Amino acid sequence: MRPLGRLFKNLGNTHEAPGDETFAETGPCECSPEWPALETTANSHTMRAPPPSHYSIMTNPEIGTLVARCTGCRARYPAPWAVDGNEPMPYDFARDAAELTDRERPHGPVEAEHTISTASGNSWPALPGIDYATLFQPRSLVCGSAEAEGDHSFRTGTALISVSWELASTWAVYVEGAASLEAADLIVEEMARQLGEATGETALHYRING
C-alpha cells in the first residue's frame, strides 16, 4: 500500500468524542465578540476551523462526532465547521515541510506528494467510461500518457505524475522530476480544477510532503 493510504488509515488522536471536555467545554462562548476564531485538532496538531459554506457530515455537531472549539474560551462550537483549506495536512512531515522557506528548499528536480479531496467531505462520484487522460492531464500543458504505478500516469516536461484513487473521497497524486515544488503545485492545481469541473464537486488540493 502506498504511504498515503497508510497515513489516512492510521489517522488518530482526533477529538471526536462528544463528551470530551478536555478539549472543548460545553456551554456558550464567553468571548466578545462571540466565536472570534475556531480550532480543532488531528494527530495532536491544532488546525484552524472556519465556519464553512461546505462541510462534512462529521463536522456537523447535530450528526457527526468531530469537535471544534473557540480559540479564546475553549467553548464547543455548536454549528457546522470545516478545516481551513490552506492548512498543511496534520502530520509531522507535512508541517515540517510547510515551514521551509524557498531559500531552504532543495534546488533541482523535486518529488512531491499531493491529495485532491472534496470540500464537502463526500466521496468522489463514479464516472463510468471516463478517460483518465482527459480528466487529469492539464489542458494548458503538453502531456503524454506514461507507464507507472497508479490508476493513471503521464509526463509533462521533466515531470512524471501518477494518480491513484486511495480513498473514496481522496485522489493521491505523486509528482516526480518537477522543476520546483511550485511547478508541482501548479500541475496539481489544474488537475484538481478539472476533476471538480467533471464531477460538480469543489476540489481541495494539498501538498503533504516535498
N, C-alpha and C positions, 0 to 999 in steps of 0.2 A: 504494500500500500504506500502511496506517495506520502511524504511527511505531512503535507497539508491535511490530508484525510485523517491521519492520526491525531493531529492537533485539535481538529474540530471535535473528534470523538472523545478526546480527553479533557475537553473544556470543563473546568471545575472551579470550586470556590466562588461561585456566583451567588450573590444574595438573592435567593428566590423564595425563601420560606416566609409566608405572610406574617407569621408570629415572631420574626427575628428582630427583636427590639434592640439588639446590639448594634445594628447598622442604622435603622430608621425607627423613630418613635411615632407611635400612633397619636394623632392629635392635630390641631390646627397649626399653621405656620405662625410663628411669633415674630417674624421679621417685618420691617416696614421699609419699603413696600413688601407685600407678601411674595413669596417664591422668587427671590432675586435671581437664583440660578439653581439648577438641579444637577445631581451627580448620581452615578450608580457605580458598581464595582464588578469586575470579572477577572478571574485568575489573580486576585489580590492587586489589580491595577484599577485606580479610580478613573472614570470616564465621564465626560460631560453628557448630559441627558436632556436636550431641549424639548419643550412641548412641540410635537410634530404635526405636519399635515398628513403624514402617513405613519402608521405604526404597526408593530406586530401584535398578534393576539397575546403573546407572552408579556407584553408591556402595557396591556390594558388591565388595570387593577381589578376591574369587575370580572375578568375572565382568567387572566394569566397569573403567574407567580413571581415574575421578576420585580425588583423593588428599586425605586428611585427616591432620593431624599433631597430636602433643601440643604444647600451648602452652608447656610447660616445656622439654623436652629436644629437641623437634622430631622425635621418632621417628615413623615412618609408622604410622598406626593400622591394625591387621590385620583388623578386623571391620567389618561394615556400619555406616554412619552416615548422617545426614541433615543438611540445612541447617536451622538454627533458624527455625521458622515466624514468630518475632517480628522477624527481621532485615529491614531495608529491602532492596529489590532492589539488586543490585550495579552501580549506575550512579551517576555523579556527581550528576545532578539529583535522584535519589531519595534519596541520602544527605544532600544539602543540605537537601531538604525535611523530612527526618526530624529534622534538628537545630533547626528553627524552634520557638520556643515559641509557646504560644497567644497571647501578647501581641504577638508579631512577625507573626503571620499576618494577611493582609488581611481586612477585615470586608466584609460584604455577600455577595451570591451568588457562589459559587465554582465552579470547574471542577476535576475530578479524574479521574485515570485509574487503574483498578484491574486486577488479574488475579485469576482464580479458577482454581486448578490442583488436580490430585490430589495428596494427600500421598504416595501411593505412587510417583509419577512415571509411572504408567501413562497411556495415552490415555483420554479420557472415552469411555465406551461409547456406541454409537449408540442413539438412542431413536426408532425408526421411528414416525411418526404422532403424535409428542408435540406438544402445544400449547404454544408458547413462552410465551404469556401465563400459562398455568397453571404452567409450570416456573419462570419468572423473576420475575413480578410479586409483590412481597412480600405475603403474605396478611394481614399486620397493617395494611397501608396501603390507602388508596383509590387505585386506579391505573386508567389508561386507555391503551389502545394508541395509538401516535403514528407519524407518518411521519418517518423519519430514516435515516441510514446504519446499516449493520449488519444482523445476522440478525433482530433484534427490538428494537423501541424502545417505550418507554412513558413516561407522565408520572405523577408523584405530587407533589401540591402545586406548588411552583415548579420542580421538578427534571425535567429530561429525561434519561432513561437509555437508552443504546444498548449492545447486547450483540453481540459478534462472536466467532465461533469462529476465532481467529487461528492456533492450532497444535492438534495432536491432543490435547495434554494441558492446553491453556490457553484459557480464555474471557477476552476483553478486555471491560471494562466502562467506559464513558465517562459520567460524570455531569456535567451542565451545569445551573447555576442553583440548586444546593442552598443552603440557608441557611447551612451551615457545612461544613467538612471532616468534622467529627464526624457530621453528619447524613448526608453521603455515605457514610461508613464504615458506618453502621448499615444503610443501604439495601443495600449490597453484602454485608454480613454475613448478612442474611436471605436474599438471593439465593443465596449460597454454601451456606447450610444447606439450602435447598430443593433445590438441584442435587444435593447429597450424598445427601439422602433419596431422590431419584428414581432415582439411579444405583447406590446402595450403596457409593459411594466416599467417603472422608474428604476434604472440600474445604478448601483453604487459600486465603485471600484476602489480597492485598497492595495497599496504595495505593502507586503508583510515582511519582506526582507530585501537585502540588496544594498 
